[in-house]
Amino acid sequence: MQAKVKKLSGSTNVSSITITDSSGSDKTLEADAVIMGIGVAPATEFLKSGPFTLEKDGGIAVDEYLRVKGFEDAGVYAIGDIAHYPQAPTGDSLRVEHWNVANNHGRAVGKTIAGTPQPFKKVPIFWSAQGQQLRYCGIGAGHEDIIIKGSPDEMKFVAYYTKGDKVTAVSSMQNDPIVSKCSELMRLELMPSASEIRAGKDPLSVDISSSAGSSKLA
C-alpha cells in the first residue's frame, strides 16, 4: 500500500510497471493494462481571498440547512461536492462527491429559499453495476464492526457497518431493495440497532408508512 510507481515500460502498450516498495527496493510487475485514478479537489481557491473559511480539503462547512457557517443570516449556501454537511447516520460533517447528493442538495435549498426550510437528512446512496449490482448507503468511515448476512463469495449478501450499537452504513448484492429501505430508515431515525440486526431483525419488516411522508425531513 505504500509502494510508489517509478516507471511504466512497453512499446505500443504498457507491459510492465516498476515500483519502489516501502523498503526502498524496486520491483517490476507485468501488466496488461493500467488504470489511473487521480482524484479531484474542490475548485474553491478563489474563495480564500474573501471572508469564507475553507476546510483542510478545500470544502466549505455548512449547517443542516446547507447554509455556509458564519453566513447563515446572509442567505449564503454551499451545495454539492464542496459542501461539508452533517451526515444523518453519524452526525459527522463530511463532503460527499456524488451527483445524486448534489441534486438533492439543490432541491433542499430550493425549498428553504421558497420559505419552507427543512434540515437536509437524506442519506448518501451509491451503486455500481459490473456484472452484479453493488449497492451502498450511509457513512462507513470509522466503523467498528461489520455484520454480514448471506455469502459474499456467492455475491449475495447484506453487510451492516456498525459503530457501537448503531448501524451507520449498509451494502448489498442481490438483496434489493434492502439498501434503499435502510437509507430511508436512517433518514427517519428508525434503523434497527446492531444488536437487533444480530438477533435477526430484518429492516424490510420495519413499517415506515406513517413516517415516510414527514414534512420535517428533507
N, C-alpha and C positions, 0 to 999 in steps of 0.2 A: 504493500500500500504506500510505501514511502519511496518507491522507485521513480526515477526520472528518465524520460525519453532523451537519449543522446543523439540518435540519428535514425533516419529511415533509409533503407537501401533497396535497390532494384533498378531495372532498366526502364521498361514502359509502365510497369506496375510495382507497387511495394511488395517485396518478397521477404523482407526481414526487418526487424526493429532491434536496435542496440539500446539497452537500458543500463543505467547505473543504479545498482540496488542500494539499500540502506547501509551496507558495509563499505560502499565506495567502489565495489567491483563492477566491471562491465560484463554484461551478458547479451548474447544475440539470440533472438527468438524468431522462428519462422512465422510468417504471416500471409494470409490470403487476402486480407483487406484491413483497412484502418478506419476506425470510426472516431472522429474527433468531437468532443463535447467541450466547447469553450465557455459556455455560460453567457449570462448577460448581467448588466448592472443598471440601476436606475439612472436615467439621464436628468439628474437634478442638480448638477454643478452650478447652474445659473442661479439657483436659489441661495447659494452661500453668500452672495452679495446683498441679500435682503434680510428681513427680520426673522426668517424662519430658521429653526434649529433642525439639522438633519441627524438621523441615526447613523451609527457606525457604517452601515451598509449603504448609506445614501438614501434610505427611505425617510418618510415623514410620519411622525406619530399622530394618530387621530384618536378621538374618543369613540364611544359606542354608536354615535350618530355620524361618524366619519368626518367630524369637524376637526380641523387642524388644532392641536393643543396649543393654547395661548391665544387663539383667534376664534374661539367659539362664538363670541358675540358679534364678530365681524362677518360671519357667514362665509368663512373660507373652508372649503372641503378638499380632501385628497382621496382619490379612489383608485382602484386597480392595483397594478404591480408595485407602485411606490408607497402604498398605504400600510403602515404598521397599525393594525387594528386588533381589538380584543377578540380572542378566539373563544367561541361558545363552549367547546368541550373542556378547555383548560384555564381560561381567563388570561393566558399569556398574550402579550402583544407581538404579533408576527406579521411579516409580509407573505402573501401567497400569490405566486406568479401563475395565473391561470385565467383564460378568457372568460370562463363562466363566473368566476368570482368578480371580475371587473364588471360584467353585465349586471350582476345582482347588486353591486355597489351603486351603479348608476340608477337603478330602479329605486333603491332605498333613499338616496339623496334627492331624487326627484320628488318622492313623497314628502320628505322633510321640507324642501323648498316650497312645495304646494300647500303646506300648512298642516300636514298630518305626520309629524315626526315620529319615527319608530326606531328603536335601537336595532342595529344590524345583528341578527343572531343566526343567520344561515351558516351551516357547517360546510366547509370545503369538501367537494366530492370530485373524484377523478376516475378515469378508466383508461385502459389500454387494450386494443384488440390485436392480438398477434397469435392467431390460431384459436385461442380461447380469450374470453373477456376477463381481465383482471380489474376488479373494482375496489375502490378505497374511499373512505370518508373519515374526516376528523383530523386530529393532530397527534401523530405517534411519537414525535420527538420527546425524549425524556421518559419513555415508558419503562416500567419496571418488570413487566411480565407479559407473556403472550399466551392466551388461551386458544387452543386450536381444536376446532370441531371438524371432523372429516379427515381427508387424506391429501396433503399437498403433493405427494408422489403421484396420485391419480388426478391431480389438478381439479379436485372437487373438495372445497373446504371453506370454512369461515374462520378467520383469525381475529381475535379481540385483543387489542393493545390496552394494557391497564396500568394505572398509576394509583397505588393504594387500592381502594375498593371501587375505583371509578374507571369505567371504560372510556378511553379518550379517542380511540380510532378503531375502525373495522375494515378488514379487507376480505375479499372473497373471490372464488372462481366457481362457476356453475351452481350458484346458490341465489339467483335473483328471486325476489327483489330485496334481499336482506340488507344490502348496503344503503339503498335509498331509504328504506324504512328506518334504519339506525340513524341516518343523518337527520331525519325528522324527529326521532326520539331524543336525540341530543339537543336539537334546537328547542324542543318543548320541555327539556329537562325531565324526560320520562324514561331515559335509557336505563335498562336493568343494570344493577351493580355487578362488579366482577364476581362476587360470591354467588349472586343469583345465576349468572351465566354458568359458573362451575357446577351449580346444583341442577342444571338442566333447563333453565328458563329460556324460552325461545322468544326473541324480540318480536317476531312476526305475530305472536299471540297478544301483544300489548295493543289495546284499543285506543286509538287516538282520534276517533271520530268526533268527539266533543271538544277536542283541543286543537286540531289541525287548522281550524279557521280563525284562531285567536288573532285579534287585531292589535295585540300588544307586541307582537314579534314580527320583524321584517323578514 
